[in-house]
Amino acid sequence: MILGSVALGLYMVELELSPQKLKLFSWHKWAGVTIFMLAVIRVLWRFVSPPPPYPDMPAWQRMAAHATHGAIYVLIFAIPLSGWLMSSAFGFQTVYFGVFPIPDLLAKNKELAESLKELHEILNIVLWLLLLAHVAAALKHHYVDRDAVLYRMLPLAKDPTGAK
């Protein structure tokens, strides 16, 4: 969903104002609200079902993994919130699936809206950089270190070494 929402966001901002662009903005907002709600469920699930332990690795790598995961979770919440705040400041209320109005958090304020738009874009860039680093680290663990980190991330995959 995050991939699709970012792709949609990049596409729609370049369009001329039209009914199609407004429809795409609505879809983008709906995706953001859904991502936010799923993130809440994911965090609650994480309390009920903690992840498996890390395989044996240096402490700095465990700390880097924890910091990266924490930052990704923060961004998964912050990006939809920044979009909601931006939409409010631009004066466009979000109506989830065209049925459920979500209250604006801010009064209309063009200058603030422009700042929030920049923040929204920057947060998305940071998320993508973190996700790329996350994928690169997982692949490094799998192909260079040959440990069970990738199997830990893919719950249905079975580690052929039994190191899980």
Buried (B, 14 or more C-beta within 10 A) or exposed (E): EBEEBBEBBEEBEEEEEEEEBEEBBBBBBBBBBBBBEBBEEEEEEEEEEEEEEBBEBEEEBBEBBEEBBEBBBBBBBBBBBBBBBBBBBBEBEBBBEEEEEBEBEBEEBEEBBEBBBEBBBEBBEBBBEBBEBBEEBBEBBBEEBEBBBBBBBEEEEEBEEEEE
